[in-house]
Every structure is written in C-alpha cells, then in structure tokens.
Amino acid sequence: MSMGKRLGAEFFGTFWLVFGGCGSAIFAAAFPELGIGFAGVALAFGFTVVTMAYAVGHISGGHFNPAVTLGLCAGGRFPAKDVVPYIVIQVIGGLAAGAVLYVIASGKAGFDASAGFASNGFDDHSPGGYSLHACMVAEFVLTAFFLIVIHGATDKRAPAGFGPLAIGLTLTLIHLISIPITNTSVNPARSTGVAVFQGSWAMQQLWMFWLIPLIGGAVGGLIYRYVLETRD
C-alpha cells in the first residue's frame, strides 16, 4: 500500500476519532435532561475506533494515535522510518476535527471554547480535581495497557477479525476509568485537536498529554514484545 493512501487513512481515522469522541463530549454529554454522560462519551470513543479500524485499518494499520504508532514501533510491529509521517498526519487529522467542532459549536449562542471544549487537564483543570502526579500515573498506566491489548488483539495467534472490537472496548473502558481524572487523553493527537481551540490553559498543559502517553505507549509495546509475545 502506498504511503499516500496509508496517511490518508490515518487522517480520516484520526479525524473521526476526535470528531466523534470529543463531539459527543461537547454536544451531547450534558445535553439538558437527555445527556449521554460519561458512559456515552466513553462508548463514543470506543465506537469511533471500532468503525474506522474496520473501515481503513487494512490500509494503514488503524493507529489514529501517536502513542499507538510509537508503541507499535517499540513492539517491533511498525517501521521506525514511518513513525514521524504517521504522527504528523494524525495531528493534522485531529486539528481538522477540532476546527469542524469549533465551527459547529460556534453556531450556538453563548458558546465559549475557554470553558473547556473537551480538553484534557490536570490539577484545577482535571474534571475531578486530580493532581498532576495522579494524572500522569493514570495516563501512563492506561496507555501502556492500551498498547498491550492492541499488540495482543492483533497478534497472529489471536482470533482473526476481532481485533478492532477488543481495541474499541478497551478504549471505552479507559474512558470509563479516566474521564473524571484527565478527561482521558491516551492520545496526543486527540488532546492537541481540541486544546488549540480551547486556547488557554489546555495549551499550557498539553505537554503532559504528549509526554506521558508517548512514554506509556512505548513501554506497553516493549512489555508485549519482550515479556508477553510468544515466538516460534
């Protein structure tokens, strides 16, 4: 498959993840009386991964996340030379989704992106008021386990065809755990896509949602590669 097609798949997959997941948080989570709440947002993120993994995963591998790309590279599943192009296009896809969300949200009287715009945060900007240290631990552990599941679910010994379901359900579980802690990142492209439009504290805290998920993803990939993977 050509690099152009692979990058196109990553762009659309990341766009859909940010648009669907963050869009559900912005528009539907607390909708008067009928809001979908945390559980609905968690499912929305899981559904975006499942749908796009089946739609374009066979083209690009279905990463849609810089931490996944780096983690798969660390796990020996993805060439190092392709890491940077994938991450760049994932960030562009996330920003494009953030821009569309901003345009839609701006159509409602009283809209104010500075109120949050589904951004990730710690300390005063953690939904539950969790400290930087607590948020770092949560993002690290959850991203590492996400990569362990991705490696295991896509292992050649795993049941064929069920990988996207396992990965999507894992992302749902991750959100059910950590929306109150950080509003759930585990994905620097997702964090960047909305932080840019939030425009203030989200940009100041964005460094953590790059650093920790990337480290966690790499560690998860290494754990599967050297501890869990069975070689012939």
C-alpha positions, 0 to 999 in steps of 0.5 A: 500500500502506498504511503499516500493512501496509508496517511490518508487513512490515518487522517480520516481515522484520526479525524473521526476519532476526535470528531466523534469522541470529543463531539459527543463530549461537547454536544451531547454529554450534558445535553439538558435532561437527555445527556449521554454522560460519561458512559456515552462519551466513553462508548463514543470513543470506543465506537469511533475506533471500532468503525474506522479500524474496520473501515481503513485499518487494512490500509494503514494499520488503524493507529489514529494515535501517536502513542499507538504508532510509537508503541507499535514501533517499540513492539517491533510491529511498525517501521521506525522510518514511518513513525514521524509521517504517521504522527504528523498526519494524525495531528493534522487529522485531529486539528481538522476535527477540532476546527469542524467542532469549533465551527459547529459549536460556534453556531450556538449562542453563548458558546465559549471554547475557554470553558473547556471544549473537551480538553484534557487537564490536570490539577484545577483543570482535571474534571475531578480535581486530580493532581498532576502526579495522579494524572500522569500515573493514570495516563501512563498506566492506561496507555501502556495497557492500551498498547498491550491489548492492541499488540495482543488483539492483533497478534497472529495467534489471536482470533482473526477479525476481532481485533478492532472490537477488543481495541474499541472496548478497551478504549471505552473502558479507559474512558470509563476509568479516566474521564473524571481524572484527565478527561482521558487523553491516551492520545496526543493527537486527540488532546492537541485537536481540541486544546488549540481551540480551547486556547488557554490553559489546555495549551499550557498543559498539553505537554503532559498529554504528549509526554506521558502517553508517548512514554506509556505507549512505548513501554506497553509495546516493549512489555508485549514484545519482550515479556508477553509475545510468544515466538516460534 
